[in-house]
């Protein structure tokens, strides 16, 4: 396909911002939002940690990494309803706003400021999030008044007219940058933002696992994000947790740090500890060791490098701490009780099995078996609170007791 006319008329200039600080500007193909070139650099030290350098190729990779996954349920429905037609258009129409960090993009000509758009001091538009969860589609048919009203809203809240961007009305939604394939949405409750995540059909107990993992983390002295379980009108479980960032504190995934410093995405334990300590992350080794034990006890199979993070001050760039542990739901699979040969010992991110990861730890003085064994009773309390079936309660407890026994066998305890 050939494009005729003045090149300036088919491209437009955008700028990457870090809060109110311009980082660099870039040209995009106007109709398709394809990045063409970096144009000016203003504050290179505030470049997103994911990017190894400020190049067109790295910006494209960062934008792709930042965007909602293609296989997110109902994403295609949302794109069609909002007449965006691509997830890249979705990202640009949402100004790449996120609740993980304080980066965002805007047209160079726009007068919009961080105060207008940030998701910490402005309301979140929940229409987009609602459309991306199955509960909405279960409650309303495509011909219902509620469904048609949402379609109309989606058609009007997104940016379609780049010629009027000086008076842009932003969607104020973080959904274009939400990660993972499970249905989820952000919600504003009592002036605090919460992530609501639904269970996959393959394991409806994942929300319960998140809250159980909190009890284990607490017994280990491991900082954690507190999860709670909720039940939808259709009796489907979900979990909810408060946002880990704030208007002054942002999150950086280990995935970004490994990439920036040219380390393997399948990281080496010792290299990772060295990297975190070189960045002056407090108590990094202790945190990682406790995380390994948590994942061993829960048989977590999904501790990839986007499920490990650090926190930093977004204005000064000072590293503050490891981010409290989160996303431990893909765990405590009770199928293992009936078929121990199932490949449920798979672990991440350092080794392929939990036993191999456990062997990396050179000091287990932080473990108090008394507190860990007490979690058995907390598991029962958690599941009873949500009226879980007695068989599920017994299976989860049995699996946890087996993991505690194996931990005792494998590690030297004074």
C-alpha positions in Angstrom: 0.0 0.0 0.0 1.4 3.4 -0.9 0.7 6.5 1.1 0.5 9.8 -0.8 0.9 13.4 0.3 3.1 15.4 2.6 5.0 13.1 5.1 4.3 15.7 7.8 0.5 15.3 7.3 0.7 11.5 7.8 2.8 11.6 10.9 2.5 13.3 14.3 4.9 13.9 17.1 4.3 12.4 20.6 6.3 12.7 23.8 7.1 10.2 26.5 6.6 11.8 30.0 7.7 10.7 33.4 5.1 12.4 35.6 5.6 16.0 34.4 9.1 15.5 33.1 9.6 15.1 29.3 11.9 12.2 28.5 12.0 12.1 24.7 9.8 12.8 21.8 9.0 10.6 18.8 7.2 10.5 15.5 4.4 8.0 14.8 2.4 7.2 11.7 -0.8 9.1 12.4 -3.5 6.6 11.5 -1.8 3.4 12.8 0.4 4.8 15.6 3.5 3.0 14.3 6.7 4.5 15.7 8.8 6.1 13.0 11.7 7.8 14.8 13.0 9.4 18.0 13.1 13.1 17.5 14.5 14.8 20.6 15.9 13.7 24.0 15.3 15.8 27.0 15.9 13.8 30.2 17.7 10.6 29.3 18.2 9.5 33.0 14.4 9.1 33.3 14.2 6.6 30.4 12.0 3.6 31.2 14.2 0.9 32.9 13.0 -1.7 30.2 14.9 0.3 27.5 18.6 -0.5 27.0 19.0 2.8 25.1 17.0 5.5 23.4 16.4 4.1 20.0 13.3 3.6 17.8 13.6 -0.2 18.1 13.8 0.0 21.9 10.8 2.3 22.1 8.8 -0.1 19.9 9.7 -3.0 22.2 8.8 -1.0 25.3 5.4 0.0 24.0 4.7 -3.6 23.0 5.8 -4.9 26.3 3.6 -2.3 28.1 0.4 -3.2 26.1 -2.3 -5.5 27.2 -1.7 -9.1 26.0 -3.3 -10.0 22.7 -4.9 -13.1 24.2 -6.7 -11.3 27.0 -10.4 -12.4 27.1 -12.8 -9.9 25.4 -10.0 -7.6 24.2 -11.1 -8.0 20.6 -14.7 -7.3 21.6 -13.5 -4.1 23.3 -11.5 -3.0 20.3 -14.4 -3.5 17.9 -16.9 -1.8 20.2 -14.6 1.3 20.6 -13.6 1.4 17.0 -9.9 1.3 17.8 -9.2 -2.0 15.9 -5.7 -2.6 17.3 -4.3 -2.8 20.8 -1.7 -0.2 19.8 -4.5 2.2 19.2 -6.0 1.3 22.6 -2.6 2.0 24.2 -2.3 5.5 22.5 -5.9 6.4 23.2 -5.3 5.7 26.9 -2.0 7.6 26.8 -0.2 4.5 27.9 -1.2 5.3 31.5 -0.5 2.6 34.1 -0.9 1.9 37.8 2.5 0.2 37.9 4.7 3.3 37.1 4.4 7.0 36.2 5.3 6.9 32.5 2.8 8.1 30.0 2.6 9.5 26.5 0.8 12.4 24.9 0.8 14.4 21.6 3.6 17.0 21.7 1.1 19.8 21.1 -1.2 18.7 24.0 -1.4 20.9 27.1 -2.5 18.0 29.2 -0.5 17.6 32.4 0.2 14.8 34.9 -2.3 16.4 37.2 -5.0 16.0 34.6 -4.4 12.3 33.9 -2.6 10.5 36.7 -4.6 7.6 38.0 -3.8 8.3 41.7 -5.6 11.7 42.0 -8.3 11.3 39.2 -11.2 9.0 38.9 -10.7 5.7 37.0 -13.1 5.1 34.1 -14.4 1.6 35.0 -16.5 1.1 31.8 -13.5 -0.3 30.0 -12.5 -2.7 32.8 -16.1 -3.9 33.1 -16.2 -4.8 29.4 -13.1 -6.9 29.8 -14.5 -9.3 32.4 -16.8 -12.3 31.8 -19.2 -11.3 34.6 -20.5 -8.4 32.6 -21.0 -10.6 29.5 -22.8 -13.2 31.6 -25.2 -10.7 33.2 -26.3 -8.9 30.0 -27.2 -10.1 26.5 -25.9 -8.3 23.5 -29.3 -6.8 22.9 -29.9 -5.6 26.4 -30.2 -1.9 27.2 -27.2 -2.1 29.5 -25.0 -3.7 26.9 -26.0 -1.2 24.2 -25.4 1.7 26.6 -21.9 0.4 27.3 -21.2 0.1 23.5 -22.3 3.8 23.1 -20.0 4.8 26.0 -17.0 3.0 24.6 -17.6 4.7 21.2 -17.4 8.1 22.9 -14.8 7.9 25.6 -11.8 7.1 23.4 -9.7 9.7 21.4 -10.6 9.5 17.8 -9.9 13.0 16.6 -6.2 13.9 16.8 -6.9 17.4 15.5 -8.5 18.4 18.8 -5.9 16.9 21.1 -5.2 20.3 22.8 -8.5 19.9 24.5 -8.3 16.1 24.9 -10.6 14.3 27.3 -8.6 11.4 28.6 -10.1 8.0 29.3 -8.3 7.7 32.6 -8.1 3.9 32.4 -5.1 1.7 33.2 -6.6 -1.3 31.3 -4.5 -0.8 28.1 -1.4 -1.5 30.2 -2.7 -4.3 32.5 -0.6 -7.4 32.2 -1.4 -11.1 32.2 -4.1 -13.2 30.4 -6.5 -13.7 33.3 -9.7 -11.5 33.2 -9.1 -8.5 35.5 -9.9 -4.9 36.0 -8.9 -1.9 38.2 -11.5 -0.4 40.5 -11.7 2.7 42.7 -13.0 2.0 46.2 -12.9 4.6 48.9 -10.4 6.7 47.0 -8.0 3.7 46.8 -7.3 1.7 43.6 -7.7 -2.1 43.7 -7.0 -4.9 41.2 -9.8 -7.4 40.8 -8.6 -10.6 39.2 -10.8 -13.6 38.2 -10.0 -17.2 38.4 -9.3 -19.3 35.2 -11.8 -22.0 34.4 -9.0 -24.5 34.8 -8.6 -23.7 38.6 -11.4 -21.7 40.2 -9.5 -22.0 43.5 -6.7 -19.5 42.5 -8.3 -16.6 44.4 -8.3 -18.7 47.6 -4.6 -19.6 46.9 -3.7 -15.9 46.9 -5.1 -15.4 50.4 -3.5 -18.6 51.7 -0.1 -17.5 50.2 -0.5 -14.2 52.3 -0.7 -16.3 55.5 2.4 -18.2 54.5 4.3 -15.1 53.6 3.3 -13.6 56.9 4.7 -16.6 58.8 8.0 -16.2 56.8 8.3 -12.5 57.6 8.1 -11.8 53.8 6.4 -8.5 52.8 3.3 -9.3 50.8 0.3 -7.7 49.1 -2.8 -8.7 51.0 -5.4 -10.5 48.9 -9.0 -11.2 49.7 -11.6 -13.3 48.0 -14.9 -12.1 46.6 -17.8 -13.9 45.0 -19.7 -12.6 42.0 -23.5 -12.6 41.5 -22.9 -15.7 39.4 -21.1 -17.4 42.3 -17.7 -17.1 40.6 -14.7 -16.4 42.9 -12.2 -13.5 42.3 -9.5 -12.0 44.4 -8.9 -8.3 45.2 -5.7 -6.5 46.3 -4.8 -2.9 46.8 -2.5 -1.2 44.3 1.2 -1.4 45.3 2.2 2.0 43.9 1.2 5.6 44.8 1.6 9.0 43.4 5.3 9.1 44.5 6.2 5.4 44.3 6.4 3.3 41.2 7.1 -0.4 40.5 9.9 -1.8 38.3 9.7 -5.5 37.3 12.8 -7.6 37.6 12.0 -8.4 33.9 12.9 -4.8 33.0 16.1 -4.7 35.1 17.4 -8.0 33.6 16.8 -6.7 30.1 18.3 -3.2 30.8 21.5 -4.8 32.2 21.6 -7.5 29.4 21.1 -10.4 31.8 19.1 -13.5 30.8 15.4 -13.4 31.2 15.8 -16.9 32.7 18.0 -15.4 35.4 20.8 -16.8 37.4 20.1 -16.6 41.2 23.6 -15.2 42.1 23.5 -12.7 39.2 20.1 -11.5 40.3 21.2 -11.0 43.9 24.3 -9.2 42.7 22.3 -6.9 40.5 19.8 -6.0 43.2 22.5 -5.4 45.7 24.4 -3.2 43.2 21.2 -1.1 42.9 21.3 -0.9 46.7 17.9 -2.6 47.1 17.6 -3.2 50.9 17.5 -6.8 52.1 17.3 -8.2 48.5 18.9 -11.6 49.2 16.7 -12.2 52.3 13.6 -11.3 50.3 14.5 -13.6 47.4 15.3 -16.5 49.7 12.0 -16.1 51.5 10.2 -15.9 48.2 11.8 -19.2 47.1 10.5 -20.9 50.3 7.0 -19.5 49.8 6.9 -20.8 46.2 8.2 -24.2 47.4 5.5 -24.5 50.0 2.8 -23.4 47.6 4.2 -25.2 44.6 3.8 -22.0 42.7 4.6 -22.5 39.0 4.3 -18.9 37.8 7.0 -16.8 39.6 8.3 -15.3 36.3 10.3 -12.1 36.3 7.2 -9.9 36.0 6.0 -11.3 39.3 9.1 -9.9 41.1 9.7 -6.2 41.4 11.3 -3.3 43.2 9.8 0.0 44.3 11.4 3.4 43.6 10.7 7.1 44.1 9.7 8.3 40.6 10.9 11.9 41.2 14.4 11.2 42.6 14.8 7.7 41.1 15.9 6.4 44.5 15.4 2.7 45.0 13.2 2.2 48.1 12.7 -1.6 48.6 11.7 -4.9 47.1 8.1 -4.8 46.1 5.8 -6.8 48.5 5.2 -10.3 47.0 2.2 -10.7 44.7 0.6 -13.0 42.2 1.0 -16.4 43.9 -2.3 -17.9 42.8 -1.1 -20.5 40.3 -0.3 -22.8 43.2 -1.5 -25.4 45.7 -2.8 -27.6 43.0 -4.6 -30.4 44.8 -4.4 -32.6 41.7 -0.9 -33.5 42.9 -2.5 -35.4 45.8 -4.1 -37.9 43.5 -1.3 -38.0 40.9 2.1 -37.1 42.3 3.7 -37.8 38.9 2.0 -34.7 37.4 4.6 -32.1 36.4 3.7 -29.7 39.2 7.2 -29.3 40.6 8.0 -26.9 37.8 9.3 -23.6 39.2 10.5 -20.2 38.2 12.6 -18.1 37.8 16.0 -19.6 38.7 15.6 -23.4 38.4 13.2 -25.9 36.8 12.1 -27.5 40.1 11.4 -26.1 43.6 13.9 -28.4 45.2 16.6 -27.1 42.9 15.7 -23.5 43.8 15.7 -24.4 47.5 19.2 -25.7 47.2 20.4 -22.2 46.2 19.7 -20.8 49.7 22.8 -20.9 52.0 21.1 -19.9 55.2 17.7 -20.9 56.5 17.8 -19.1 59.9 14.8 -17.0 58.9 12.5 -20.1 59.0 10.4 -20.7 62.1 8.6 -24.0 61.6 6.3 -23.3 64.5 4.7 -20.3 62.7 4.7 -22.1 59.3 2.9 -25.1 60.8 0.3 -22.8 62.4 -0.7 -21.8 58.8 -2.5 -25.1 58.6 -5.2 -23.8 60.8 -5.3 -20.4 59.0 -5.9 -22.2 55.7 -9.0 -23.8 57.3 -10.2 -20.5 58.6 -9.7 -18.8 55.2 -11.6 -21.4 53.3 -14.4 -21.7 55.9 -14.9 -17.9 55.7 -15.8 -18.3 52.0 -17.9 -21.4 52.5 -15.5 -23.6 50.5 -16.5 -27.3 50.3 -15.1 -29.4 53.1 -13.3 -31.7 50.6 -11.4 -28.7 49.2 -10.4 -27.6 52.7 -9.1 -31.0 53.6 -7.2 -31.3 50.3 -5.5 -27.9 50.6 -4.5 -28.6 54.2 -3.2 -32.1 53.3 -1.1 -30.7 50.4 0.3 -28.0 52.7 1.3 -30.4 55.4 3.1 -32.6 52.8 5.1 -29.5 51.7 6.0 -28.6 55.2 7.2 -32.2 55.9 9.3 -32.1 52.7 10.8 -28.7 53.7 11.8 -30.2 57.0 13.5 -33.1 55.2 15.3 -31.0 52.7 16.8 -28.1 54.7 19.3 -28.0 57.6 17.6 -26.5 60.6 19.4 -25.6 63.8 
